[in-house]
Amino acid sequence: KLLADYSSLSTSEIRVACLIRQNYTTKEIAEILQRSPKTVENIRGLIRKKINLQKEVNLTEFLRSLK
């Protein structure tokens, strides 16, 4: 659903989005993907930007609401 609605997301962004949806923390995602937590934070920011998500909207809740 995410890829169908937001085709501009890269593979790594989709991967991070899936882990966010599963309620992993930034630190846990960084360990899983063998990246730094800062890199994961940057990817989260790119995801928010590409899907035009307002700052007051929680990214995890938004991703979980997708069916």
mmCIF file of the N, C-alpha and C atoms, coordinates in Angstrom:
data_MODEL
# 
_entry.id   MODEL 
# 
loop_
_atom_site.group_PDB 
_atom_site.id 
_atom_site.type_symbol 
_atom_site.label_atom_id 
_atom_site.label_alt_id 
_atom_site.label_comp_id 
_atom_site.label_asym_id 
_atom_site.label_entity_id 
_atom_site.label_seq_id 
_atom_site.pdbx_PDB_ins_code 
_atom_site.Cartn_x 
_atom_site.Cartn_y 
_atom_site.Cartn_z 
_atom_site.occupancy 
_atom_site.B_iso_or_equiv 
_atom_site.pdbx_formal_charge 
_atom_site.auth_seq_id 
_atom_site.auth_comp_id 
_atom_site.auth_asym_id 
_atom_site.auth_atom_id 
_atom_site.pdbx_PDB_model_num 
ATOM 1   N N  . LYS A 1 1  ? 0.832  -1.196 0.000  1.00 0.00 ? 1  LYS A N  1 
ATOM 2   C CA . LYS A 1 1  ? 0.000  0.000  0.000  1.00 0.00 ? 1  LYS A CA 1 
ATOM 3   C C  . LYS A 1 1  ? 0.870  1.251  0.000  1.00 0.00 ? 1  LYS A C  1 
ATOM 4   N N  . LEU A 1 2  ? 1.892  1.255  0.842  1.00 0.00 ? 2  LEU A N  1 
ATOM 5   C CA . LEU A 1 2  ? 2.780  2.408  0.929  1.00 0.00 ? 2  LEU A CA 1 
ATOM 6   C C  . LEU A 1 2  ? 3.468  2.666  -0.404 1.00 0.00 ? 2  LEU A C  1 
ATOM 7   N N  . LEU A 1 3  ? 3.984  1.638  -1.011 1.00 0.00 ? 3  LEU A N  1 
ATOM 8   C CA . LEU A 1 3  ? 4.681  1.775  -2.289 1.00 0.00 ? 3  LEU A CA 1 
ATOM 9   C C  . LEU A 1 3  ? 3.717  2.180  -3.399 1.00 0.00 ? 3  LEU A C  1 
ATOM 10  N N  . ALA A 1 4  ? 2.503  1.668  -3.363 1.00 0.00 ? 4  ALA A N  1 
ATOM 11  C CA . ALA A 1 4  ? 1.509  2.016  -4.386 1.00 0.00 ? 4  ALA A CA 1 
ATOM 12  C C  . ALA A 1 4  ? 1.103  3.485  -4.277 1.00 0.00 ? 4  ALA A C  1 
ATOM 13  N N  . ASP A 1 5  ? 0.934  3.986  -3.057 1.00 0.00 ? 5  ASP A N  1 
ATOM 14  C CA . ASP A 1 5  ? 0.507  5.371  -2.861 1.00 0.00 ? 5  ASP A CA 1 
ATOM 15  C C  . ASP A 1 5  ? 1.647  6.376  -2.954 1.00 0.00 ? 5  ASP A C  1 
ATOM 16  N N  . TYR A 1 6  ? 2.849  5.952  -2.596 1.00 0.00 ? 6  TYR A N  1 
ATOM 17  C CA . TYR A 1 6  ? 4.008  6.854  -2.568 1.00 0.00 ? 6  TYR A CA 1 
ATOM 18  C C  . TYR A 1 6  ? 5.175  6.207  -3.307 1.00 0.00 ? 6  TYR A C  1 
ATOM 19  N N  . SER A 1 7  ? 5.087  6.186  -4.624 1.00 0.00 ? 7  SER A N  1 
ATOM 20  C CA . SER A 1 7  ? 6.081  5.488  -5.449 1.00 0.00 ? 7  SER A CA 1 
ATOM 21  C C  . SER A 1 7  ? 7.451  6.159  -5.431 1.00 0.00 ? 7  SER A C  1 
ATOM 22  N N  . SER A 1 8  ? 7.546  7.371  -4.883 1.00 0.00 ? 8  SER A N  1 
ATOM 23  C CA . SER A 1 8  ? 8.838  8.062  -4.847 1.00 0.00 ? 8  SER A CA 1 
ATOM 24  C C  . SER A 1 8  ? 9.748  7.555  -3.735 1.00 0.00 ? 8  SER A C  1 
ATOM 25  N N  . LEU A 1 9  ? 9.225  6.712  -2.843 1.00 0.00 ? 9  LEU A N  1 
ATOM 26  C CA . LEU A 1 9  ? 10.038 6.183  -1.742 1.00 0.00 ? 9  LEU A CA 1 
ATOM 27  C C  . LEU A 1 9  ? 11.053 5.164  -2.265 1.00 0.00 ? 9  LEU A C  1 
ATOM 28  N N  . SER A 1 10 ? 12.272 5.261  -1.756 1.00 0.00 ? 10 SER A N  1 
ATOM 29  C CA . SER A 1 10 ? 13.320 4.321  -2.145 1.00 0.00 ? 10 SER A CA 1 
ATOM 30  C C  . SER A 1 10 ? 13.165 3.003  -1.383 1.00 0.00 ? 10 SER A C  1 
ATOM 31  N N  . THR A 1 11 ? 13.938 2.025  -1.773 1.00 0.00 ? 11 THR A N  1 
ATOM 32  C CA . THR A 1 11 ? 13.911 0.721  -1.116 1.00 0.00 ? 11 THR A CA 1 
ATOM 33  C C  . THR A 1 11 ? 14.285 0.836  0.360  1.00 0.00 ? 11 THR A C  1 
ATOM 34  N N  . SER A 1 12 ? 15.312 1.602  0.660  1.00 0.00 ? 12 SER A N  1 
ATOM 35  C CA . SER A 1 12 ? 15.721 1.745  2.063  1.00 0.00 ? 12 SER A CA 1 
ATOM 36  C C  . SER A 1 12 ? 14.659 2.489  2.872  1.00 0.00 ? 12 SER A C  1 
ATOM 37  N N  . GLU A 1 13 ? 13.981 3.442  2.264  1.00 0.00 ? 13 GLU A N  1 
ATOM 38  C CA . GLU A 1 13 ? 12.913 4.158  2.958  1.00 0.00 ? 13 GLU A CA 1 
ATOM 39  C C  . GLU A 1 13 ? 11.730 3.234  3.236  1.00 0.00 ? 13 GLU A C  1 
ATOM 40  N N  . ILE A 1 14 ? 11.404 2.379  2.295  1.00 0.00 ? 14 ILE A N  1 
ATOM 41  C CA . ILE A 1 14 ? 10.325 1.405  2.487  1.00 0.00 ? 14 ILE A CA 1 
ATOM 42  C C  . ILE A 1 14 ? 10.704 0.448  3.617  1.00 0.00 ? 14 ILE A C  1 
ATOM 43  N N  . ARG A 1 15 ? 11.952 0.008  3.633  1.00 0.00 ? 15 ARG A N  1 
ATOM 44  C CA . ARG A 1 15 ? 12.432 -0.912 4.662  1.00 0.00 ? 15 ARG A CA 1 
ATOM 45  C C  . ARG A 1 15 ? 12.309 -0.280 6.056  1.00 0.00 ? 15 ARG A C  1 
ATOM 46  N N  . VAL A 1 16 ? 12.741 0.972  6.165  1.00 0.00 ? 16 VAL A N  1 
ATOM 47  C CA . VAL A 1 16 ? 12.654 1.680  7.446  1.00 0.00 ? 16 VAL A CA 1 
ATOM 48  C C  . VAL A 1 16 ? 11.189 1.884  7.825  1.00 0.00 ? 16 VAL A C  1 
ATOM 49  N N  . ALA A 1 17 ? 10.352 2.247  6.870  1.00 0.00 ? 17 ALA A N  1 
ATOM 50  C CA . ALA A 1 17 ? 8.926  2.451  7.138  1.00 0.00 ? 17 ALA A CA 1 
ATOM 51  C C  . ALA A 1 17 ? 8.280  1.173  7.676  1.00 0.00 ? 17 ALA A C  1 
ATOM 52  N N  . CYS A 1 18 ? 8.646  0.042  7.115  1.00 0.00 ? 18 CYS A N  1 
ATOM 53  C CA . CYS A 1 18 ? 8.099  -1.238 7.594  1.00 0.00 ? 18 CYS A CA 1 
ATOM 54  C C  . CYS A 1 18 ? 8.514  -1.505 9.041  1.00 0.00 ? 18 CYS A C  1 
ATOM 55  N N  . LEU A 1 19 ? 9.753  -1.199 9.366  1.00 0.00 ? 19 LEU A N  1 
ATOM 56  C CA . LEU A 1 19 ? 10.236 -1.406 10.734 1.00 0.00 ? 19 LEU A CA 1 
ATOM 57  C C  . LEU A 1 19 ? 9.587  -0.413 11.703 1.00 0.00 ? 19 LEU A C  1 
ATOM 58  N N  . ILE A 1 20 ? 9.378  0.822  11.247 1.00 0.00 ? 20 ILE A N  1 
ATOM 59  C CA . ILE A 1 20 ? 8.684  1.812  12.077 1.00 0.00 ? 20 ILE A CA 1 
ATOM 60  C C  . ILE A 1 20 ? 7.269  1.324  12.354 1.00 0.00 ? 20 ILE A C  1 
ATOM 61  N N  . ARG A 1 21 ? 6.626  0.808  11.324 1.00 0.00 ? 21 ARG A N  1 
ATOM 62  C CA . ARG A 1 21 ? 5.240  0.322  11.464 1.00 0.00 ? 21 ARG A CA 1 
ATOM 63  C C  . ARG A 1 21 ? 5.149  -0.822 12.483 1.00 0.00 ? 21 ARG A C  1 
ATOM 64  N N  . GLN A 1 22 ? 6.236  -1.598 12.588 1.00 0.00 ? 22 GLN A N  1 
ATOM 65  C CA . GLN A 1 22 ? 6.278  -2.702 13.546 1.00 0.00 ? 22 GLN A CA 1 
ATOM 66  C C  . GLN A 1 22 ? 6.693  -2.228 14.940 1.00 0.00 ? 22 GLN A C  1 
ATOM 67  N N  . ASN A 1 23 ? 6.776  -0.912 15.101 1.00 0.00 ? 23 ASN A N  1 
ATOM 68  C CA . ASN A 1 23 ? 7.030  -0.279 16.395 1.00 0.00 ? 23 ASN A CA 1 
ATOM 69  C C  . ASN A 1 23 ? 8.462  -0.435 16.902 1.00 0.00 ? 23 ASN A C  1 
ATOM 70  N N  . TYR A 1 24 ? 9.426  -0.581 15.996 1.00 0.00 ? 24 TYR A N  1 
ATOM 71  C CA . TYR A 1 24 ? 10.834 -0.596 16.397 1.00 0.00 ? 24 TYR A CA 1 
ATOM 72  C C  . TYR A 1 24 ? 11.290 0.832  16.643 1.00 0.00 ? 24 TYR A C  1 
ATOM 73  N N  . THR A 1 25 ? 12.206 1.012  17.571 1.00 0.00 ? 25 THR A N  1 
ATOM 74  C CA . THR A 1 25 ? 12.757 2.342  17.846 1.00 0.00 ? 25 THR A CA 1 
ATOM 75  C C  . THR A 1 25 ? 13.825 2.662  16.805 1.00 0.00 ? 25 THR A C  1 
ATOM 76  N N  . THR A 1 26 ? 14.214 3.920  16.764 1.00 0.00 ? 26 THR A N  1 
ATOM 77  C CA . THR A 1 26 ? 15.265 4.341  15.838 1.00 0.00 ? 26 THR A CA 1 
ATOM 78  C C  . THR A 1 26 ? 16.553 3.570  16.099 1.00 0.00 ? 26 THR A C  1 
ATOM 79  N N  . LYS A 1 27 ? 16.883 3.386  17.363 1.00 0.00 ? 27 LYS A N  1 
ATOM 80  C CA . LYS A 1 27 ? 18.107 2.662  17.729 1.00 0.00 ? 27 LYS A CA 1 
ATOM 81  C C  . LYS A 1 27 ? 18.030 1.196  17.274 1.00 0.00 ? 27 LYS A C  1 
ATOM 82  N N  . GLU A 1 28 ? 16.874 0.565  17.471 1.00 0.00 ? 28 GLU A N  1 
ATOM 83  C CA . GLU A 1 28 ? 16.705 -0.832 17.047 1.00 0.00 ? 28 GLU A CA 1 
ATOM 84  C C  . GLU A 1 28 ? 16.789 -0.955 15.526 1.00 0.00 ? 28 GLU A C  1 
ATOM 85  N N  . ILE A 1 29 ? 16.186 -0.015 14.820 1.00 0.00 ? 29 ILE A N  1 
ATOM 86  C CA . ILE A 1 29 ? 16.243 -0.040 13.351 1.00 0.00 ? 29 ILE A CA 1 
ATOM 87  C C  . ILE A 1 29 ? 17.679 0.122  12.889 1.00 0.00 ? 29 ILE A C  1 
ATOM 88  N N  . ALA A 1 30 ? 18.419 1.019  13.530 1.00 0.00 ? 30 ALA A N  1 
ATOM 89  C CA . ALA A 1 30 ? 19.826 1.235  13.188 1.00 0.00 ? 30 ALA A CA 1 
ATOM 90  C C  . ALA A 1 30 ? 20.635 -0.046 13.356 1.00 0.00 ? 30 ALA A C  1 
ATOM 91  N N  . GLU A 1 31 ? 20.376 -0.779 14.430 1.00 0.00 ? 31 GLU A N  1 
ATOM 92  C CA . GLU A 1 31 ? 21.086 -2.036 14.663 1.00 0.00 ? 31 GLU A CA 1 
ATOM 93  C C  . GLU A 1 31 ? 20.709 -3.081 13.626 1.00 0.00 ? 31 GLU A C  1 
ATOM 94  N N  . ILE A 1 32 ? 19.420 -3.178 13.310 1.00 0.00 ? 32 ILE A N  1 
ATOM 95  C CA . ILE A 1 32 ? 18.956 -4.166 12.336 1.00 0.00 ? 32 ILE A CA 1 
ATOM 96  C C  . ILE A 1 32 ? 19.559 -3.906 10.959 1.00 0.00 ? 32 ILE A C  1 
ATOM 97  N N  . LEU A 1 33 ? 19.580 -2.636 10.544 1.00 0.00 ? 33 LEU A N  1 
ATOM 98  C CA . LEU A 1 33 ? 20.059 -2.279 9.203  1.00 0.00 ? 33 LEU A CA 1 
ATOM 99  C C  . LEU A 1 33 ? 21.553 -1.965 9.162  1.00 0.00 ? 33 LEU A C  1 
ATOM 100 N N  . GLN A 1 34 ? 22.206 -2.050 10.308 1.00 0.00 ? 34 GLN A N  1 
ATOM 101 C CA . GLN A 1 34 ? 23.631 -1.753 10.436 1.00 0.00 ? 34 GLN A CA 1 
ATOM 102 C C  . GLN A 1 34 ? 23.943 -0.353 9.911  1.00 0.00 ? 34 GLN A C  1 
ATOM 103 N N  . ARG A 1 35 ? 23.178 0.600  10.384 1.00 0.00 ? 35 ARG A N  1 
ATOM 104 C CA . ARG A 1 35 ? 23.345 2.017  10.075 1.00 0.00 ? 35 ARG A CA 1 
ATOM 105 C C  . ARG A 1 35 ? 23.442 2.772  11.393 1.00 0.00 ? 35 ARG A C  1 
ATOM 106 N N  . SER A 1 36 ? 23.841 4.017  11.330 1.00 0.00 ? 36 SER A N  1 
ATOM 107 C CA . SER A 1 36 ? 23.872 4.829  12.549 1.00 0.00 ? 36 SER A CA 1 
ATOM 108 C C  . SER A 1 36 ? 22.462 5.326  12.853 1.00 0.00 ? 36 SER A C  1 
ATOM 109 N N  . PRO A 1 37 ? 22.173 5.587  14.125 1.00 0.00 ? 37 PRO A N  1 
ATOM 110 C CA . PRO A 1 37 ? 20.858 6.139  14.468 1.00 0.00 ? 37 PRO A CA 1 
ATOM 111 C C  . PRO A 1 37 ? 20.567 7.452  13.736 1.00 0.00 ? 37 PRO A C  1 
ATOM 112 N N  . LYS A 1 38 ? 21.599 8.266  13.518 1.00 0.00 ? 38 LYS A N  1 
ATOM 113 C CA . LYS A 1 38 ? 21.426 9.535  12.795 1.00 0.00 ? 38 LYS A CA 1 
ATOM 114 C C  . LYS A 1 38 ? 20.966 9.286  11.362 1.00 0.00 ? 38 LYS A C  1 
ATOM 115 N N  . THR A 1 39 ? 21.515 8.267  10.715 1.00 0.00 ? 39 THR A N  1 
ATOM 116 C CA . THR A 1 39 ? 21.103 7.920  9.356  1.00 0.00 ? 39 THR A CA 1 
ATOM 117 C C  . THR A 1 39 ? 19.638 7.517  9.337  1.00 0.00 ? 39 THR A C  1 
ATOM 118 N N  . VAL A 1 40 ? 19.224 6.736  10.322 1.00 0.00 ? 40 VAL A N  1 
ATOM 119 C CA . VAL A 1 40 ? 17.821 6.313  10.406 1.00 0.00 ? 40 VAL A CA 1 
ATOM 120 C C  . VAL A 1 40 ? 16.922 7.531  10.627 1.00 0.00 ? 40 VAL A C  1 
ATOM 121 N N  . GLU A 1 41 ? 17.361 8.467  11.469 1.00 0.00 ? 41 GLU A N  1 
ATOM 122 C CA . GLU A 1 41 ? 16.590 9.691  11.683 1.00 0.00 ? 41 GLU A CA 1 
ATOM 123 C C  . GLU A 1 41 ? 16.452 10.478 10.382 1.00 0.00 ? 41 GLU A C  1 
ATOM 124 N N  . ASN A 1 42 ? 17.527 10.538 9.606  1.00 0.00 ? 42 ASN A N  1 
ATOM 125 C CA . ASN A 1 42 ? 17.473 11.229 8.322  1.00 0.00 ? 42 ASN A CA 1 
ATOM 126 C C  . ASN A 1 42 ? 16.496 10.551 7.372  1.00 0.00 ? 42 ASN A C  1 
ATOM 127 N N  . ILE A 1 43 ? 16.496 9.229  7.344  1.00 0.00 ? 43 ILE A N  1 
ATOM 128 C CA . ILE A 1 43 ? 15.577 8.487  6.484  1.00 0.00 ? 43 ILE A CA 1 
ATOM 129 C C  . ILE A 1 43 ? 14.136 8.720  6.931  1.00 0.00 ? 43 ILE A C  1 
ATOM 130 N N  . ARG A 1 44 ? 13.908 8.748  8.230  1.00 0.00 ? 44 ARG A N  1 
ATOM 131 C CA . ARG A 1 44 ? 12.562 9.063  8.745  1.00 0.00 ? 44 ARG A CA 1 
ATOM 132 C C  . ARG A 1 44 ? 12.107 10.423 8.234  1.00 0.00 ? 44 ARG A C  1 
ATOM 133 N N  . GLY A 1 45 ? 13.018 11.389 8.263  1.00 0.00 ? 45 GLY A N  1 
ATOM 134 C CA . GLY A 1 45 ? 12.706 12.733 7.769  1.00 0.00 ? 45 GLY A CA 1 
ATOM 135 C C  . GLY A 1 45 ? 12.379 12.736 6.284  1.00 0.00 ? 45 GLY A C  1 
ATOM 136 N N  . LEU A 1 46 ? 13.126 11.954 5.513  1.00 0.00 ? 46 LEU A N  1 
ATOM 137 C CA . LEU A 1 46 ? 12.862 11.847 4.077  1.00 0.00 ? 46 LEU A CA 1 
ATOM 138 C C  . LEU A 1 46 ? 11.497 11.213 3.816  1.00 0.00 ? 46 LEU A C  1 
ATOM 139 N N  . ILE A 1 47 ? 11.157 10.206 4.600  1.00 0.00 ? 47 ILE A N  1 
ATOM 140 C CA . ILE A 1 47 ? 9.850  9.558  4.457  1.00 0.00 ? 47 ILE A CA 1 
ATOM 141 C C  . ILE A 1 47 ? 8.753  10.580 4.718  1.00 0.00 ? 47 ILE A C  1 
ATOM 142 N N  . ARG A 1 48 ? 8.870  11.313 5.823  1.00 0.00 ? 48 ARG A N  1 
ATOM 143 C CA . ARG A 1 48 ? 7.866  12.331 6.167  1.00 0.00 ? 48 ARG A CA 1 
ATOM 144 C C  . ARG A 1 48 ? 7.723  13.354 5.052  1.00 0.00 ? 48 ARG A C  1 
ATOM 145 N N  . LYS A 1 49 ? 8.859  13.779 4.497  1.00 0.00 ? 49 LYS A N  1 
ATOM 146 C CA . LYS A 1 49 ? 8.849  14.785 3.434  1.00 0.00 ? 49 LYS A CA 1 
ATOM 147 C C  . LYS A 1 49 ? 8.183  14.250 2.173  1.00 0.00 ? 49 LYS A C  1 
ATOM 148 N N  . LYS A 1 50 ? 8.533  13.031 1.778  1.00 0.00 ? 50 LYS A N  1 
ATOM 149 C CA . LYS A 1 50 ? 8.003  12.462 0.539  1.00 0.00 ? 50 LYS A CA 1 
ATOM 150 C C  . LYS A 1 50 ? 6.515  12.140 0.605  1.00 0.00 ? 50 LYS A C  1 
ATOM 151 N N  . ILE A 1 51 ? 6.012  11.871 1.806  1.00 0.00 ? 51 ILE A N  1 
ATOM 152 C CA . ILE A 1 51 ? 4.571  11.590 1.915  1.00 0.00 ? 51 ILE A CA 1 
ATOM 153 C C  . ILE A 1 51 ? 3.797  12.811 2.402  1.00 0.00 ? 51 ILE A C  1 
ATOM 154 N N  . ASN A 1 52 ? 4.497  13.965 2.483  1.00 0.00 ? 52 ASN A N  1 
ATOM 155 C CA . ASN A 1 52 ? 3.879  15.238 2.879  1.00 0.00 ? 52 ASN A CA 1 
ATOM 156 C C  . ASN A 1 52 ? 3.143  15.140 4.217  1.00 0.00 ? 52 ASN A C  1 
ATOM 157 N N  . LEU A 1 53 ? 3.819  14.592 5.202  1.00 0.00 ? 53 LEU A N  1 
ATOM 158 C CA . LEU A 1 53 ? 3.227  14.407 6.520  1.00 0.00 ? 53 LEU A CA 1 
ATOM 159 C C  . LEU A 1 53 ? 3.511  15.634 7.382  1.00 0.00 ? 53 LEU A C  1 
ATOM 160 N N  . GLN A 1 54 ? 2.475  16.202 7.965  1.00 0.00 ? 54 GLN A N  1 
ATOM 161 C CA . GLN A 1 54 ? 2.619  17.376 8.826  1.00 0.00 ? 54 GLN A CA 1 
ATOM 162 C C  . GLN A 1 54 ? 3.392  17.012 10.090 1.00 0.00 ? 54 GLN A C  1 
ATOM 163 N N  . LYS A 1 55 ? 4.067  17.985 10.684 1.00 0.00 ? 55 LYS A N  1 
ATOM 164 C CA . LYS A 1 55 ? 4.896  17.739 11.869 1.00 0.00 ? 55 LYS A CA 1 
ATOM 165 C C  . LYS A 1 55 ? 4.098  17.231 13.058 1.00 0.00 ? 55 LYS A C  1 
ATOM 166 N N  . GLU A 1 56 ? 2.832  17.648 13.163 1.00 0.00 ? 56 GLU A N  1 
ATOM 167 C CA . GLU A 1 56 ? 2.033  17.234 14.321 1.00 0.00 ? 56 GLU A CA 1 
ATOM 168 C C  . GLU A 1 56 ? 1.475  15.811 14.195 1.00 0.00 ? 56 GLU A C  1 
ATOM 169 N N  . VAL A 1 57 ? 1.650  15.191 13.029 1.00 0.00 ? 57 VAL A N  1 
ATOM 170 C CA . VAL A 1 57 ? 1.156  13.826 12.809 1.00 0.00 ? 57 VAL A CA 1 
ATOM 171 C C  . VAL A 1 57 ? 2.273  12.842 13.140 1.00 0.00 ? 57 VAL A C  1 
ATOM 172 N N  . ASN A 1 58 ? 1.956  11.839 13.969 1.00 0.00 ? 58 ASN A N  1 
ATOM 173 C CA . ASN A 1 58 ? 2.923  10.824 14.367 1.00 0.00 ? 58 ASN A CA 1 
ATOM 174 C C  . ASN A 1 58 ? 3.155  9.858  13.194 1.00 0.00 ? 58 ASN A C  1 
ATOM 175 N N  . LEU A 1 59 ? 4.411  9.678  12.806 1.00 0.00 ? 59 LEU A N  1 
ATOM 176 C CA . LEU A 1 59 ? 4.750  8.825  11.668 1.00 0.00 ? 59 LEU A CA 1 
ATOM 177 C C  . LEU A 1 59 ? 4.342  7.371  11.915 1.00 0.00 ? 59 LEU A C  1 
ATOM 178 N N  . THR A 1 60 ? 4.598  6.860  13.104 1.00 0.00 ? 60 THR A N  1 
ATOM 179 C CA . THR A 1 60 ? 4.246  5.475  13.424 1.00 0.00 ? 60 THR A CA 1 
ATOM 180 C C  . THR A 1 60 ? 2.745  5.259  13.307 1.00 0.00 ? 60 THR A C  1 
ATOM 181 N N  . GLU A 1 61 ? 1.975  6.167  13.877 1.00 0.00 ? 61 GLU A N  1 
ATOM 182 C CA . GLU A 1 61 ? 0.519  6.037  13.812 1.00 0.00 ? 61 GLU A CA 1 
ATOM 183 C C  . GLU A 1 61 ? 0.009  6.135  12.371 1.00 0.00 ? 61 GLU A C  1 
ATOM 184 N N  . PHE A 1 62 ? 0.614  7.031  11.598 1.00 0.00 ? 62 PHE A N  1 
ATOM 185 C CA . PHE A 1 62 ? 0.223  7.149  10.189 1.00 0.00 ? 62 PHE A CA 1 
ATOM 186 C C  . PHE A 1 62 ? 0.481  5.844  9.441  1.00 0.00 ? 62 PHE A C  1 
ATOM 187 N N  . LEU A 1 63 ? 1.669  5.281  9.622  1.00 0.00 ? 63 LEU A N  1 
ATOM 188 C CA . LEU A 1 63 ? 2.013  4.037  8.919  1.00 0.00 ? 63 LEU A CA 1 
ATOM 189 C C  . LEU A 1 63 ? 1.121  2.880  9.361  1.00 0.00 ? 63 LEU A C  1 
ATOM 190 N N  . ARG A 1 64 ? 0.784  2.836  10.637 1.00 0.00 ? 64 ARG A N  1 
ATOM 191 C CA . ARG A 1 64 ? -0.092 1.777  11.128 1.00 0.00 ? 64 ARG A CA 1 
ATOM 192 C C  . ARG A 1 64 ? -1.517 1.917  10.612 1.00 0.00 ? 64 ARG A C  1 
ATOM 193 N N  . SER A 1 65 ? -1.910 3.145  10.261 1.00 0.00 ? 65 SER A N  1 
ATOM 194 C CA . SER A 1 65 ? -3.285 3.368  9.775  1.00 0.00 ? 65 SER A CA 1 
ATOM 195 C C  . SER A 1 65 ? -3.462 2.926  8.332  1.00 0.00 ? 65 SER A C  1 
ATOM 196 N N  . LEU A 1 66 ? -2.346 2.701  7.625  1.00 0.00 ? 66 LEU A N  1 
ATOM 197 C CA . LEU A 1 66 ? -2.445 2.248  6.232  1.00 0.00 ? 66 LEU A CA 1 
ATOM 198 C C  . LEU A 1 66 ? -2.917 0.794  6.194  1.00 0.00 ? 66 LEU A C  1 
ATOM 199 N N  . LYS A 1 67 ? -3.873 0.516  5.361  1.00 0.00 ? 67 LYS A N  1 
ATOM 200 C CA . LYS A 1 67 ? -4.393 -0.858 5.234  1.00 0.00 ? 67 LYS A CA 1 
ATOM 201 C C  . LYS A 1 67 ? -4.019 -1.430 3.900  1.00 0.00 ? 67 LYS A C  1 
# 
